[in-house]
Amino acid sequence: MGGTGGRLTLSPERVDALDADLGVMLPNGGTRDDLMALPGFAQLLSVQQGGLAVEDYATVVGFNTASSLYRLYSLGRITPQLEAVGT
């Protein structure tokens, strides 16, 4: 496992390391269904509690961009997940 600049490379057998209330993911070239097919993925806290946001490139980049407007856009895109974990 290794990470740089807010990104993480994780092998499929380490999906347990992603356990958090909120997860924002861009399955580069994949889909939400591809993620759900990984062993153990459906059991992650973010998946179980509605805190998983599988987003497009623009949304994910917005979280890594030093622009308040871009961050507001990205936060707006994951409002349902934020509300799910905020209760």
Sequence and secondary structure as in RCSB ss.txt:
>XXXX:A:sequence
MGGTGGRLTLSPERVDALDADLGVMLPNGGTRDDLMALPGFAQLLSVQQGGLAVEDYATVVGFNTASSLYRLYSL
GRITPQLEAVGT
>XXXX:A:secstr
 EEETTEEE  GGGGGGG SS EEE  TT  HHHHHTSTTGGGSHHHHTT EEE  HHHHHHHTSS HHHHHHHH
HHTHHHHHHH  
